[in-house]
Amino acid sequence: MRILLVEDDAMIGEEVRAALKDAGYAADWVQDGALALVALAQQQYDAALLDLGLPGTDGLSVLRQLRRHAATPVLILTARDGVQDRIDGLDSGADDYILKPFAMGELLARLRAVMRRKSGAATVVLDNGQLCLDLAEKTARWQGQPPVKLSAREFSLLQALMHRPGAILSRGELEERIYGWGEEVESNAVEFLIHGLRKKLDREAIKNVRGMGWMVARGTATP
């Protein structure tokens, strides 16, 4: 999944971007509001982490402009701890609010929560009846077999497929979900990851549609 990080503090930005990458997200980082608006206009994001105290166009202005045309989940990151600041952020369209300094584990949990709410899914599990992906534990299970642990990029790729069961995703679409800006796209990375997932799960877990891409079966989701 692709996340936009909007944070002008270099140290915080580097730490959050690294945590997002380790958690299996493709993270794009910008350091001012104007660049955030450009990124949001050019790229579809699964969520945004948005600082309020940005140079130039501030975070609330970015949020208000975003909400004119998009429902992208937004988690505000800020040192502003006044009640009115929180009210302004939530009333402007933020989905949640976390104060600096924050624990990285809590940030990632809140990020997962706002994305679940936006997708209408109360569960932390994606299940098509055969393949089950646990979003919190980052494990996958095929047809009732014991769960297996996934690497960050295996998880990110499988999550992209599981969010669109029955849809064929091309190499380029999958690369977008596992690589952020500035990351080198490794040759045959998608094929390598899919080979690893099939080895851990089953050859039938991910289907290849020759010349088009890969998919997981639509199946019948279970609660």
Secondary structure, DSSP 4 states (H G I P E B T S, - for coil): -EEEEE---HHHHHHHHHHHHHTT-EEEEESSHHHHHHHHHHS--SEEEEESS-SSS-HHHHHHHHTTT----EEEEES---HHHHHHHHHTT-SEEEESS--HHHHHHHHHHHHHHHHT---SEEE-SSEEEETTTTEEEETTPPPEE--HHHHHHHHHHHTSTT--B-HHHHHHHH--TT----TTHHHHHHHHHHHHS-TTSSEEETTTEEE--------
